[in-house]
Amino acid sequence: MITNARSRRIEAFKAAMAEARMRSAAGDHAGAFAALERAHVLGQNNLVPHLHVHLRMLHIGVASRDWREVRGQVLRILLVPLGHLSGRLPRGNTGGASVSAVAPMPIPGDIERLLDGRES
């Protein structure tokens, strides 16, 4: 059974992914990527959503011809299963190539409340 807190986190993840799709379709690569960074923090602890976010980040990198991002996302896609198997996922990391793949990062308050189950 899904708890209310988990359900709210999943819905926030889905909303961020939907925003990323909408912005990407409109050609707003920066806005799409920002939504994906939010989705990454929300979905990072679950393998399939985590991989999905990195695949979408890779897509945005290709669409915007940001080859640094493409390289970074290919590396991260390869590292995601290892991170889940080892339990070493850097909390709050936004997942983009412009940040270390292993560095924890501060989490915005609204996302922190969702992750901790305090958001209603």
C-alpha positions in Angstrom: 0.0 0.0 0.0 1.3 3.4 -0.9 1.4 5.9 2.0 0.1 9.4 1.5 3.6 10.9 1.8 4.9 8.5 -0.9 1.9 9.2 -3.0 2.5 13.0 -2.8 6.2 12.4 -3.7 5.2 10.3 -6.7 2.7 12.9 -7.9 5.3 15.7 -7.5 7.7 13.5 -9.6 5.1 13.0 -12.3 4.3 16.7 -12.3 8.0 17.6 -12.8 8.3 15.1 -15.6 5.1 16.4 -17.3 6.5 20.0 -17.0 9.7 18.8 -18.6 7.9 17.2 -21.5 5.8 20.4 -22.0 8.8 22.7 -21.9 10.8 20.4 -24.2 8.0 20.3 -26.7 7.9 24.1 -26.7 11.7 24.2 -27.3 12.5 25.5 -23.8 15.4 23.2 -23.1 16.6 25.2 -20.1 13.1 25.0 -18.5 12.8 21.4 -19.3 16.2 20.6 -17.7 15.3 22.6 -14.6 12.1 20.5 -14.2 14.2 17.3 -14.8 16.5 18.4 -12.0 13.6 18.6 -9.6 12.3 15.2 -10.8 15.8 13.8 -10.2 15.8 14.8 -6.6 12.3 13.4 -6.1 12.8 10.1 -8.0 16.5 9.4 -7.2 15.8 6.7 -4.7 13.9 4.5 -7.1 15.8 2.8 -9.9 13.4 3.1 -12.8 12.4 6.8 -12.2 16.0 7.6 -11.6 17.1 6.1 -15.0 14.1 7.7 -16.7 15.2 11.2 -15.6 18.8 10.6 -16.8 17.5 9.4 -20.2 15.3 12.5 -20.5 18.4 14.6 -19.5 20.3 12.9 -22.2 17.5 13.7 -24.7 17.6 17.4 -23.7 21.4 17.4 -24.1 21.1 16.0 -27.6 18.3 18.3 -28.5 20.2 21.4 -27.3 23.5 20.1 -28.8 25.2 20.3 -25.4 27.8 17.6 -25.9 29.2 18.0 -22.3 25.7 17.2 -21.0 25.4 14.2 -23.3 28.7 12.8 -22.1 27.8 13.4 -18.5 24.4 11.7 -18.9 25.9 8.7 -20.6 28.2 8.3 -17.6 25.4 8.8 -15.1 23.2 6.3 -16.9 26.0 3.7 -16.5 26.4 4.7 -12.8 22.8 4.6 -11.8 22.5 0.8 -11.3 25.8 0.8 -9.4 24.6 3.6 -7.1 21.4 1.7 -6.4 23.2 -1.6 -5.7 25.8 0.0 -3.4 23.2 2.3 -1.7 25.5 5.3 -2.5 23.2 7.9 -4.0 24.1 11.5 -3.2 21.0 13.0 -1.5 19.8 16.1 -3.2 22.0 15.8 -6.3 20.3 17.4 -9.3 21.8 14.9 -11.8 23.1 17.3 -14.4 26.6 17.1 -15.9 27.5 20.5 -14.4 27.6 19.0 -10.9 29.6 16.1 -9.5 27.8 12.8 -9.9 28.7 11.9 -6.3 28.2 15.1 -4.4 25.2 15.5 -2.1 23.5 18.9 -2.6 21.1 21.1 -0.6 17.5 20.2 -1.1 14.9 22.9 -1.6 12.5 23.1 1.3 9.4 22.0 -0.6 11.2 18.9 -1.9 12.7 18.2 1.5 9.3 18.1 3.1 8.0 15.7 0.4 11.0 13.4 0.8 10.6 13.4 4.6 6.8 12.9 4.4 5.9 16.3 5.9 4.2 17.9 2.9 0.4 17.7 2.8 
